[in-house]
Amino acid sequence: MNTIALVDSGADCSVIPKGLADILNLDMTGPKQDSYGFGGKIKCIESNVNITLKQNHEKYEFKIPVLISSNDSCPIILGRNKFFDKFKITFDSKHQKLILKSNN
């Protein structure tokens, strides 16, 4: 499944809506918690998701922890925890680009 996500340097955690977690058949038996962000307080469940990033000849596959939001209008957010440490990340505002270089 292909999707678009927001890379958010201000987010501690990655977040996906429950509807997407259902489609991906993610484990939703993890601990429940409240999460706070730009949308206020939301109920979340801790889980993990496998993601693949690819463009042209580059492809990266890994598992990251996610919070599954009870709010289905929540955007997919890639936060710092276990995502940012895999890459050198450059936000190039002038050219409206996000540049990811593998740390491996």
Buried (B, 14 or more C-beta within 10 A) or exposed (E): EEEEBEBBEEBEBBBBBBBBBEEBEBEEEBEEEEBEBEEEEBBBBBBEBEBEBEEEEEEBEEEBBBBBBBBEEBBBBBBBBBBBEBBEBEEEEEEEEEEBEEEE
